[in-house]
Amino acid sequence: MAVPSLDSVTFIGNLTTETLAASLRGLEVERWAHEHNVANIETPGYQSRLVEFRDALKHAIDQGRPLAMEADVSVSRAATRLNGNNVDVTHELTGLAENGLEQQLIVSALNAQYELIRTAIER
């Protein structure tokens, strides 16, 4: 299963909209990992996936290139059950809920930015 990508989406705007777009890309990869982990909760030997993008996003913002941010997907080294699987369903479902709220917040912020651009064009 491939990690999702929003690379084909073009974002119009400034550093703020690019930062929001990069955040949305990172959250999409994080959501994919949580969903993939839940889907494999009973798969013997499956090791849950972890996603880190926030530090990379901060670095990319500091460089003035937030869209250059790359999310890091790694394998968890947490303790396993007898079947070798280490997915913690409570952690994954909580992560999915938090991720969904963060995505809603980012989409609202992007909509507000695009509304500003639309207003500027109309005047």
N, C-alpha and C positions, 0 to 999 in steps of 0.2 A: 504494500500500500504506500503510495507516494505522499509526501507532505504537500498540502495544498499551497498554491501560490497565487497571489494577486498581482503578479508582475505585469500581466497584460492590461491592467487597469491604468489609465492615464489620469493623473491628478493635476488640476489647474490650480495655481495659487502661489503661495509664498511659503516661507519656512514653517509657519504655523500649520498650514494645511498639509504640507509634506510630513511634518512630525505626526500629525493625527493619522495620516494615511499609513505611515510606517508602524505606528502603534496598532492600528487595525490589522496590518499584516502579521505582526507578532502575536496578537491575540488569536488570530485565525490558526496559526500553527499550534499555539497552546491548546486551543479548543480541540483541534484534531488529535493531539496527544491524549487528552483526557478521554475523548470518545474511543480512541483506539485501545486505551488501557481498559476501559469498561468492557469493551467488546471481547477482550481477551482474558477476562477475570477467571475463567475456568480452564484456560489453556495451560497444560503442564509445561513448566520451564520458562514461561513468559516472564520477562522482566519489564516493568513499567517504564515508559518514556517520560523524560523530564524536559521541559523547554525553558530556556533562559534567553530573554531578549532585552530586558529592561536596561541592563548595564551597557549592552551593545548599542541600544538606542541613545542612551545618554552620550556615549562616545561619538556616535554619528552626528548627533545634534551639535556637540562641541566643534565638530569638524565642518559644520554647516551643510551636511549631506545626510539628512535623516533617512532618505530613501535607500541609502547604501547599507542600512542596517541588515544584518543577517541573524536570524534566530538560531540558537544552538540547541540541537536535540541530542540528548544523551540518554544512557540507560541507567536506571536507578540501581544502586547497590544496597538497597534496603533489605532487611531480613526477609527470608522466603518462608512460605508454608511448606508442608511436607512434599507437595507436588512440584516445588521449585518456583512457584509463582509468587510474586511479591506485590500484586495490585491491591491497594487499600481502597475499597469501594467508597468509604466515607470521605476520604481525601479527594477522590476523583469527582464525586458528585458535588462536593463543596466547591472544588475548583471549577467545575462546569458552571455552577450558579454564579460565582464571582466573575468568571470570564464573560458570561452573558451580560451581566450588569455593566462591566467595563466596556464591552462592545457597544451597548446602547448609549453609554455616555459619550464615547468617541464619535459615533454616528451623529448624535445630537450636536456635538461641537462642530463636526464637519458641515452639517446642514447650516448651522449659524454662520460659519465662514463663507459658505457659498451664497447665502442670503446677502451678506455684506457685498460680495462681488457683484451679485445680480443688481443690488441697489445702486452700486457705483456705475454700472453699465447703463442703467435706465435713466440716470440723471444727466 
